[in-house]
């Protein structure tokens, strides 16, 4: 067994686990954003309905004020009646009063409609408010769970990186530098198994003589095509898996 090659394989396995955790971790913030967006949309619906309710109440107050103003005008017109000197002036004021009364009647009809709308909106706002509170509680529960998942993921990442540091300390500096280079240039994969003469990452055949040399396990070799470190899993000591590292 080539000890340094085994360390490279271990390092790759740890890198694979770390990459998977990072990918999974990227989903959590997305899920949080989705939950908050969904809650925000429902909250916006509630606020819009509440604004409609407040607008209806404001309209009701405005109509009541309009009626009060019209009643004040009628009172002033009636006082003027005692001061008129001609029948024509009296009729003009009387007509004026009748117009004011018509306006009051129209405003009162509007008030009835607005009051019905206020009652309907009031019920809708109340139901939406109750539902919003439940959604808020559910959101907080979901965020708490997701935050716990993120914390657990962070702990696992810390353990993985600590394990990688331990392997790094065992690797020869030139092999470690080359591993880092391959991780960056080769989609995070620096070490590949070769089975039946085929690199299992780039899926190209390596020369038969090189495959024979690989099986002899006398030196660390690279794929002539993708340049990754290669090993033959026919050697049991290289048959490592992510399960060998538990919940690291």
C-alpha positions in Angstrom: 0.0 0.0 0.0 1.2 3.5 -0.8 0.5 5.4 2.4 0.4 8.8 0.6 -2.1 7.6 -1.9 -4.4 6.4 0.8 -4.1 9.8 2.4 -5.1 11.4 -1.0 -8.1 9.1 -1.2 -9.1 10.0 2.4 -8.7 13.7 1.6 -11.0 13.3 -1.5 -13.7 11.5 0.5 -13.7 14.3 3.1 -13.8 16.8 0.3 -16.8 15.0 -1.2 -18.6 15.0 2.1 -17.9 18.7 2.6 -19.1 19.6 -0.9 -22.3 17.7 -0.3 -22.9 19.5 3.0 -22.2 22.8 1.3 -24.7 22.1 -1.4 -27.3 21.0 1.1 -26.6 24.1 3.2 -27.3 26.3 0.2 -30.8 25.0 0.0 -31.6 26.1 3.6 -31.3 29.9 3.0 -33.4 29.4 -0.2 -36.1 27.6 1.8 -36.0 30.4 4.5 -36.4 33.0 1.8 -39.3 31.1 0.3 -41.1 30.8 3.7 -40.5 34.5 4.4 -41.7 35.5 0.9 -44.8 33.4 1.3 -45.6 34.9 4.7 -44.9 38.4 3.3 -47.4 37.8 0.5 -50.1 36.8 3.0 -49.2 39.7 5.3 -49.5 42.1 2.4 -53.0 40.7 1.6 -54.0 41.3 5.3 -52.6 44.8 5.3 -54.3 45.6 2.0 -57.6 44.4 3.4 -57.0 46.4 6.6 -56.3 49.5 4.5 -59.6 49.0 2.7 -61.3 48.7 6.0 -59.7 51.9 7.3 -60.6 53.7 4.0 -64.2 52.6 4.4 -64.4 53.9 7.9 -62.8 57.2 6.8 -65.4 57.4 4.0 -68.2 56.8 6.6 -66.8 59.7 8.7 -66.6 61.9 5.7 -70.2 61.2 4.7 -71.4 61.9 8.2 -69.6 65.2 8.2 -71.1 66.0 4.8 -74.6 65.4 6.2 -73.8 67.5 9.3 -72.6 70.3 7.0 -75.8 70.0 4.9 -78.0 70.1 8.0 -76.2 73.3 9.1 -76.9 74.8 5.7 -80.6 74.0 6.1 -80.7 75.6 9.5 -79.1 78.7 8.1 -81.5 78.8 5.2 -84.5 78.5 7.6 -83.2 81.4 9.6 -83.0 83.4 6.4 -86.7 82.7 5.6 -87.7 85.0 8.5 -85.8 87.8 6.8 -87.1 87.6 3.2 -89.5 90.2 2.0 -90.8 88.7 -1.3 -92.4 85.4 -2.2 -89.8 84.9 -4.9 -87.0 85.0 -2.3 -89.0 82.6 -0.1 -89.4 80.1 -2.9 -85.7 80.3 -3.8 -84.7 79.5 -0.2 -87.3 76.7 0.0 -85.9 75.2 -3.2 -82.4 75.5 -1.8 -83.5 73.6 1.4 -85.1 70.9 -0.8 -81.9 70.5 -2.7 -80.0 70.1 0.6 -82.4 67.5 1.8 -82.0 65.5 -1.5 -78.2 65.6 -1.0 -78.7 64.4 2.6 -80.9 61.5 1.4 -78.2 60.6 -1.2 -75.5 60.7 1.4 -77.6 58.5 3.8 -78.0 55.9 1.1 -74.2 56.0 0.6 -73.7 55.6 4.3 -75.9 52.4 4.4 -73.7 50.9 1.6 -70.5 51.9 3.3 -71.7 50.5 6.7 -72.4 47.2 5.0 -69.0 47.3 3.4 -67.4 48.1 6.8 -69.1 45.2 8.5 -68.0 42.8 5.7 -64.4 44.1 5.7 -64.3 44.0 9.5 -65.1 40.3 9.4 -62.6 39.6 6.7 -59.9 41.6 8.5 -60.6 39.6 11.7 -60.3 36.3 10.0 -57.2 37.3 8.1 -55.6 38.5 11.3 -56.3 35.2 13.1 -54.9 33.3 10.1 -51.9 35.6 9.9 -51.1 35.0 13.6 -51.2 31.2 13.0 -49.0 31.6 10.0 -46.6 33.7 11.9 -46.3 31.1 14.6 -45.8 28.4 12.0 -43.1 30.5 10.3 -41.2 31.0 13.5 -41.4 27.2 14.2 -40.1 26.4 10.7 -37.3 29.0 10.9 -36.3 27.6 14.2 -36.0 24.1 12.7 -34.1 25.4 9.7 -31.7 27.4 11.9 -31.1 24.3 13.9 -30.3 22.4 10.7 -27.9 25.2 9.7 -26.2 25.0 13.0 -25.8 21.3 12.8 -24.5 21.6 9.3 -22.0 24.1 10.4 -20.8 21.8 13.2 -20.4 19.0 10.7 -18.4 21.2 8.3 -16.2 22.3 11.2 -15.5 18.6 12.0 -14.9 17.8 8.3 -12.4 20.6 8.0 -10.7 19.6 11.2 -10.4 16.0 9.8 -9.0 17.4 6.5 -6.4 19.4 8.5 -5.3 16.2 10.1 -4.9 14.5 6.7 -3.2 17.6 5.2 -0.5 17.3 8.0 0.2 13.8 6.7 0.4 14.6 3.0 3.6 15.6 1.3 3.6 19.3 0.5 3.9 18.8 -3.3 0.9 16.3 -3.3 -1.1 18.7 -1.1 -0.5 21.6 -3.5 -1.4 19.5 -6.5 -4.6 18.3 -4.8 -5.7 21.8 -4.2 -4.9 22.7 -7.8 -7.0 19.8 -9.0 -9.9 20.5 -6.7 -10.1 24.0 -8.3 -9.6 22.9 -11.9 -11.4 19.6 -12.0 -14.8 20.3 -10.4 -13.7 19.3 -6.9 -12.4 15.9 -7.8 -8.6 15.3 -7.5 -8.6 11.5 -7.1 -10.3 8.9 -9.3 -10.5 5.1 -9.3 -9.6 3.2 -12.4 -11.6 0.0 -13.2 -11.0 -2.2 -16.2 -8.5 0.3 -17.5 -11.0 3.1 -17.5 -10.8 6.3 -15.4 -14.1 6.4 -13.5 -14.3 10.2 -13.6 -13.3 11.2 -17.2 -14.4 7.8 -18.5 -11.4 7.4 -20.8 -9.1 4.4 -21.2 -5.6 4.7 -19.8 -2.8 2.8 -21.7 -2.8 -0.9 -20.8 0.8 -0.7 -19.6 -0.1 2.2 -17.2 -3.0 0.1 -15.9 -0.6 -2.8 -15.2 1.7 -0.4 -13.4 -1.2 1.0 -11.4 -2.2 -2.5 -10.2 1.4 -3.1 -9.1 0.9 -0.2 -6.6 4.5 0.9 -6.7 4.1 4.7 -7.3 1.5 7.4 -7.3 0.1 7.8 -10.8 -2.1 10.3 -12.7 -4.7 9.8 -15.4 -3.1 10.8 -18.7 -6.3 12.5 -19.8 -7.8 14.4 -16.8 -4.5 14.4 -14.8 -6.2 13.4 -11.6 -4.5 11.1 -9.1 -5.7 7.5 -9.9 -5.8 4.3 -7.9 -7.0 0.7 -8.5 -9.8 -0.2 -6.1 -8.7 -3.9 -6.5 -6.4 -3.1 -3.5 -8.6 -3.5 -0.5 -6.7 -0.9 1.5 -7.9 1.8 -1.0 -11.5 0.7 -0.9 -12.6 3.5 1.5 -16.1 5.0 1.5 -17.8 7.9 3.1 -19.5 5.5 5.5 -16.1 4.9 7.0 -16.2 8.4 8.3 -19.6 8.3 10.0 -21.2 11.6 10.7 -18.0 13.6 10.3 
